[in-house]
Amino acid sequence: MNFKKKFPMYKWCKELYPICRSITGPGIRKSLSFFEKINPEFKRIKFKTGRKVFDWKVPMEWHVKDAYIEHESGLRFSEFKKNNLHLVNFSYKINKILSLEQLKKKIYTNTTLKNAIPYVTSYYKKTWGFCMSYLQYKKLPKGKYKVYISSEHKKGYLDLSHAKLNGYSKKEIFFSSYLCHPSMANNELSGPVVLNALLSYIKDNFKKTKFTYRFVLLPETIGSISYLSKYHKFLKKNLFAGYVLSCLGDKGKFTLVNGPNESCKSSKFLREVLKNKKFNTYNFLERGSDERQYCSPNINLPVTLFCRSKFSDYKEYHSSLDNLNLISQKNLQQSLNILIDLVNFFEKNTFPENKIYCEAKLSKRGLYPTLSKFDSKNTLSSKLKLRTNFLAFANGERTTKEIANIINQSYNDVKREEKLLFKKKIIQI
């Protein structure tokens, strides 16, 4: 087994980095197609513009060709073709002359990172605007300016892709990442490239897995809402553990963000894999990506977010400084290795689940005495105690090893009991 094969994740990032992505339109379609060539298991799903998805509505497609600000001297600023972050994402078309005072009302800067172009969007309210570094903003010359945006909003579709690797069990391990930001590396591209490398790893190393694995690439928020509008009942029934992947290319400490239930099994399993490493843990008050949708009250899936530096906690976040210099193949590979360890954890462990409501009637299966008699110590034999305690903790969310530790029995003894109870059809594994 090629345990930790290196996939060219940084190279993928370099190829995808120049694309102007948004939540709809040609940018995200081109990016999805890129990954569909790497992993043909991905299948495209489309949601028509105007379609209602829970409390939201699928927006129009956004197509942009060019944008810039031109001073009366001919000097240009905020040129879209030089950096697509210069344009407020989803801006409508405009071609007019403005004074500097008028123009400044439509320019966005970051006064904390004065040399960075900020990332600004307006998906659901019609507007236009430009972004530039604060240092450049302060040097804008007086005079008249032509503001030019060649863009169009069209009826069409919201695109996303999902892939499924079927295992022996219908229970699914779920990985989701977003693909809707323009030229940013850690916040935008690191999650999707690691997700695709993980999918490739599973294909290369398992003829057939125990669990079924589902992978989703979509525009953040509206994409996960749309996906859940179609699949939430299925996921509710079959999802065993799920993970949102984000910001995995920088050198920050590994981080997980719990769902609203801090005893969530997905977090527990990831903590087990990370137990020999230093890592950060945040509660659901620190949420920020698609775990917001997967863990929302009426969906309530067991999903945890996995990242390195958490979004908004590193200074380059949502700016032009979140570039290819911030990430590396080494950091991406380290993140992938954790997820490979997580997959191997799922594949190597059993998660016994008691199939019987209340206590099983063990006596009718020859697993418990039929004669009850007084015992001054009121104790069960050690074998019966192991059996009943095992069943009491076999909830499908604990590994066999974990149960053995809880009931203070040897792993080998518990495995033998597990085998017997499975044969008697009392548990499923």
C-alpha positions in Angstrom: 0.0 0.0 0.0 1.4 3.4 -1.0 0.5 4.9 2.3 1.4 8.6 1.7 2.0 9.1 -2.0 2.7 12.7 -2.9 0.1 14.4 -5.1 1.0 17.6 -6.9 -1.3 19.8 -4.8 0.8 22.9 -5.0 0.9 22.6 -8.8 -2.9 22.3 -8.9 -3.1 25.5 -6.8 -0.8 27.4 -9.2 -2.9 26.3 -12.2 -6.2 27.3 -10.5 -5.0 30.5 -8.8 -5.5 33.0 -11.7 -9.2 32.0 -12.2 -11.8 34.6 -11.1 -14.3 32.4 -9.3 -17.6 33.3 -7.8 -20.6 31.5 -6.5 -21.9 31.1 -10.0 -20.7 31.5 -13.6 -17.7 30.4 -15.7 -15.0 30.7 -13.0 -16.4 28.0 -10.7 -17.4 25.8 -13.7 -13.8 25.9 -15.0 -12.5 25.1 -11.6 -14.9 22.2 -11.1 -13.9 20.9 -14.5 -10.3 20.9 -13.5 -11.0 18.6 -10.6 -13.4 16.4 -12.6 -10.5 15.6 -14.9 -8.3 14.5 -12.0 -11.1 12.5 -10.4 -13.7 11.5 -13.0 -15.9 10.1 -10.2 -17.1 13.7 -9.7 -20.5 14.3 -11.2 -21.9 17.8 -11.8 -25.2 18.9 -10.2 -26.9 22.1 -11.3 -29.5 24.3 -9.6 -31.4 26.7 -11.9 -31.2 30.4 -11.1 -34.2 31.5 -9.2 -34.8 28.1 -7.6 -35.8 28.3 -4.0 -33.5 26.3 -1.7 -34.9 26.4 1.8 -34.9 30.1 2.8 -32.6 31.1 0.0 -32.8 31.6 -3.8 -30.2 30.6 -6.3 -28.7 33.8 -7.7 -28.0 34.7 -11.4 -24.8 33.7 -13.0 -22.0 36.4 -13.0 -19.9 36.9 -16.1 -17.1 39.4 -16.0 -14.6 40.4 -18.8 -12.8 43.5 -17.6 -12.8 46.3 -15.0 -10.6 49.3 -14.1 -10.5 52.8 -12.9 -8.9 55.3 -15.2 -7.7 58.8 -14.2 -8.2 61.7 -16.6 -4.4 61.6 -17.2 -4.8 58.0 -18.6 -3.3 56.4 -15.5 -5.2 53.2 -14.5 -5.9 51.8 -11.1 -7.6 48.6 -9.8 -7.2 46.7 -13.0 -9.1 43.5 -12.9 -6.8 41.8 -15.4 -3.8 42.4 -13.1 -5.6 41.1 -10.0 -9.2 39.9 -9.9 -9.5 41.0 -6.3 -9.6 44.6 -7.5 -13.3 44.1 -8.4 -16.0 43.7 -5.9 -17.3 40.2 -6.6 -20.7 40.2 -8.4 -20.4 43.9 -9.5 -22.8 44.9 -12.2 -21.6 46.7 -15.3 -20.9 50.4 -15.3 -19.2 53.0 -17.6 -19.3 56.5 -16.2 -17.2 59.5 -15.1 -17.0 60.3 -11.4 -15.2 62.8 -9.2 -12.6 61.6 -6.8 -15.0 62.2 -3.9 -17.7 60.2 -5.6 -15.3 57.4 -6.5 -13.9 57.0 -3.0 -17.4 56.0 -1.8 -17.1 52.9 -4.0 -13.5 51.9 -3.1 -12.8 49.4 -0.4 -9.5 49.1 1.5 -8.0 47.4 4.6 -6.5 49.9 6.9 -4.9 47.1 9.0 -3.1 45.5 6.0 -2.3 48.7 4.2 -0.4 47.0 1.3 -3.1 44.4 0.6 -6.1 44.3 -1.7 -9.1 43.2 0.3 -11.6 40.6 -0.9 -15.2 42.1 -1.0 -18.4 40.6 -2.3 -22.0 41.6 -2.8 -23.8 38.5 -4.0 -27.4 39.3 -3.0 -27.7 43.0 -3.3 -27.0 44.7 -6.7 -24.0 47.0 -6.5 -20.6 47.7 -7.9 -17.2 48.6 -6.4 -13.5 48.4 -6.5 -10.8 47.3 -4.0 -7.2 48.5 -3.7 -4.5 48.7 -1.1 -4.9 51.5 1.5 -1.5 52.8 0.4 -2.6 53.1 -3.2 -5.9 54.6 -2.1 -4.1 57.4 -0.3 -2.1 58.3 -3.4 -5.1 58.7 -5.8 -4.6 61.9 -7.7 -7.3 64.6 -7.8 -9.4 64.9 -10.9 -12.0 63.0 -12.8 -12.1 59.2 -13.2 -13.7 56.8 -15.6 -15.0 53.7 -13.9 -15.5 50.8 -16.2 -16.9 47.3 -15.5 -17.7 44.9 -18.3 -19.9 42.3 -16.6 -23.3 40.6 -17.0 -25.8 38.8 -14.8 -27.5 36.0 -16.7 -30.0 33.3 -16.1 -28.3 29.9 -15.8 -27.2 27.6 -13.0 -25.4 27.2 -9.8 -22.9 24.4 -10.3 -21.4 21.9 -7.8 -19.8 18.5 -8.0 -19.9 15.4 -5.8 -18.3 12.0 -6.0 -19.0 8.8 -4.1 -16.7 5.8 -3.6 -19.0 2.9 -2.6 -17.9 0.7 0.3 -19.4 -2.5 1.8 -21.4 -0.3 4.2 -24.0 2.3 3.3 -22.7 4.4 6.2 -20.8 7.3 4.7 -17.7 9.4 5.6 -18.3 12.9 4.2 -15.7 15.5 3.0 -16.8 18.9 1.8 -14.8 21.9 0.6 -15.7 25.2 -1.2 -14.6 26.5 -4.5 -16.0 30.0 -5.1 -13.4 32.6 -4.2 -11.2 34.4 -6.7 -7.4 34.5 -6.5 -6.6 33.4 -2.9 -4.6 30.3 -2.1 -5.0 29.1 1.5 -8.6 30.2 2.1 -9.7 29.1 -1.4 -7.7 26.4 -3.0 -6.0 24.4 -0.2 -9.2 22.6 0.8 -10.2 21.5 -2.6 -6.8 20.2 -3.6 -6.4 18.3 -0.4 -9.9 16.8 -0.8 -9.0 15.7 -4.3 -5.7 14.2 -3.2 -7.6 12.3 -0.5 -10.1 10.9 -3.0 -7.2 9.8 -5.2 -5.5 8.2 -2.3 -8.5 6.1 -1.4 -8.9 4.9 -5.0 -5.2 4.0 -5.3 -5.0 2.1 -2.0 -8.3 0.3 -1.5 -10.0 -2.2 -3.8 -13.1 -1.6 -1.8 -13.5 0.3 1.5 -15.6 -0.7 4.5 -17.3 2.7 4.6 -18.7 4.6 1.6 -16.9 7.9 1.0 -18.6 11.1 -0.3 -16.8 14.2 -1.6 -18.4 17.5 -2.4 -17.0 20.6 -4.0 -19.4 23.6 -4.0 -19.7 27.4 -3.6 -19.7 28.2 0.0 -23.0 28.8 1.8 -25.5 28.8 -1.1 -23.8 25.7 -2.5 -24.1 23.6 0.7 -27.7 24.9 1.2 -28.6 23.8 -2.3 -26.9 20.5 -1.8 -28.7 19.9 1.5 -32.0 20.8 -0.1 -31.5 17.8 -2.4 -29.7 15.3 -0.1 -30.4 16.2 3.5 -32.7 13.3 4.2 -30.3 10.8 2.7 -27.3 12.3 4.6 -29.3 12.3 7.8 -29.9 8.6 7.4 -26.5 7.5 6.2 -23.8 9.9 7.3 -21.5 8.4 9.9 -19.0 11.3 10.2 -18.3 14.4 8.2 -15.6 17.0 7.7 -15.4 20.5 6.1 -11.9 21.1 4.8 -10.6 24.7 4.7 -7.3 26.6 5.0 -5.0 23.6 4.9 -1.9 25.0 3.1 -0.3 27.4 5.6 2.1 26.4 8.4 -0.4 27.0 11.2 -1.2 24.5 13.9 -3.9 21.9 13.0 -7.3 23.0 14.1 -10.8 21.6 14.5 -14.0 23.5 15.0 -16.6 21.4 16.8 -20.3 21.4 15.8 -22.9 22.6 18.3 -22.7 19.2 20.0 -19.2 19.2 21.5 -19.3 15.4 22.0 -19.8 15.0 18.3 -18.3 11.7 17.1 -16.6 13.3 14.1 -14.6 15.6 16.4 -13.8 12.7 18.7 -12.4 10.6 15.8 -10.3 13.5 14.5 -9.0 14.2 18.0 -7.9 10.5 18.3 -6.0 10.9 15.0 -4.4 14.1 16.2 -3.7 13.0 19.8 0.1 12.9 19.3 0.2 16.3 17.7 -0.4 19.8 19.0 -3.7 21.2 17.8 -6.3 23.8 18.5 -10.0 23.2 19.2 -12.7 25.8 18.9 -16.4 25.5 19.7 -19.3 26.3 17.4 -19.3 29.9 18.4 -16.2 30.2 16.2 -17.9 28.6 13.1 -17.4 30.2 9.7 -17.6 27.8 6.8 -20.1 25.3 5.6 -20.3 23.6 9.0 -22.8 26.4 9.6 -25.2 24.6 7.2 -24.4 21.0 7.9 -24.8 21.5 11.7 -27.8 23.8 11.6 -30.6 22.8 13.9 -33.0 21.2 11.4 -30.1 19.4 9.6 -27.9 18.5 12.5 -25.3 16.3 10.8 -22.2 15.2 12.7 -19.8 17.5 10.9 -16.6 19.0 12.1 -14.4 21.6 10.4 -10.7 20.8 9.9 -8.1 23.4 9.0 -4.7 24.7 10.0 -4.9 28.5 10.7 -8.6 29.1 11.2 -10.1 31.5 8.7 -10.0 35.1 10.0 -7.3 34.1 12.5 -4.4 34.7 10.1 -3.6 38.2 9.0 -3.6 37.5 5.3 -7.2 36.1 5.3 -9.5 37.5 2.6 -6.8 39.6 1.0 -4.3 39.5 -1.8 -1.6 38.5 0.7 -3.4 35.1 0.8 -1.3 34.1 -2.2 0.9 31.2 -3.4 3.7 32.3 -1.1 1.5 31.6 1.9 1.1 27.9 1.2 3.5 25.1 0.3 3.5 21.5 -0.9 5.0 20.5 2.4 2.1 22.0 4.4 -0.5 20.6 2.0 1.0 17.2 2.3 1.1 17.3 6.1 -2.7 18.1 6.1 -3.3 15.3 3.6 -1.4 12.9 5.8 -3.7 13.7 8.8 -6.8 12.9 6.6 -5.1 9.7 5.3 -4.6 8.7 9.0 -8.3 9.5 9.6 -9.4 7.3 6.7 -7.2 4.5 7.9 -8.7 4.9 11.4 -12.2 4.4 10.0 -11.1 1.4 7.9 -9.1 -0.4 10.5 -11.6 0.0 13.4 -15.0 -1.5 14.1 -17.8 0.5 15.6 -20.1 -2.1 17.1 -23.8 -1.1 17.4 -26.4 -2.8 19.5 -29.4 -3.6 17.3 -31.8 -4.4 20.1 -34.1 -1.8 21.8 -33.6 -1.9 25.6 -31.7 -4.9 26.9 -31.4 -8.0 24.6 -33.0 -11.1 26.0 -29.8 -13.0 26.1 -31.1 -16.2 27.7 -33.2 -17.2 24.7 -29.9 -17.1 22.7 -28.1 -19.2 25.3 -26.0 -16.2 26.4 -27.4 -15.7 29.9 -28.5 -18.2 32.6 -32.2 -19.0 32.7 -32.2 -19.7 36.4 -32.0 -16.8 38.8 -30.8 -17.5 42.3 -29.8 -15.5 45.3 -26.1 -14.5 45.5 -25.0 -12.6 48.6 -22.5 -10.7 46.5 -25.1 -10.0 43.8 -22.5 -10.3 41.1 -22.4 -11.7 37.5 -19.6 -13.9 36.3 -16.8 -12.0 34.7 -17.8 -13.3 31.3 -21.5 -12.2 31.7 -20.3 -8.8 33.1 -18.2 -8.3 30.0 -21.1 -9.2 27.8 -23.7 -7.0 29.3 -21.3 -4.1 29.7 -20.1 -4.4 26.1 -23.7 -4.2 24.9 -24.5 -1.2 27.2 -21.7 0.8 25.5 -22.0 -0.5 21.9 -23.8 2.6 20.5 -22.2 2.6 17.0 -20.1 5.6 17.8 -17.4 4.0 19.9 -14.6 1.8 18.6 -14.1 -1.7 20.0 -10.9 -0.5 21.6 -12.7 2.5 23.2 -15.3 0.2 24.7 -12.6 -2.2 26.0 -11.1 0.8 27.8 -14.4 2.0 29.2 -15.4 -1.4 30.6 -11.8 -2.2 31.8 -11.4 -5.4 29.8 -8.7 -6.7 27.5 -9.1 -5.8 23.9 -8.7 -9.4 22.8 -11.5 -10.6 25.2 -13.8 -7.8 23.9 -13.0 -8.7 20.3 -14.0 -12.3 21.0 -17.2 -11.2 22.6 -17.9 -8.9 19.6 -17.5 -11.8 17.2 -20.0 -13.9 19.2 -22.6 -11.1 19.5 -22.3 -10.4 15.8 -22.8 -14.1 14.9 -25.9 -14.0 17.1 -27.1 -10.9 15.2 -27.3 -8.8 18.4 -24.9 -6.2 17.1 -23.8 -4.8 13.7 -20.3 -3.7 13.0 
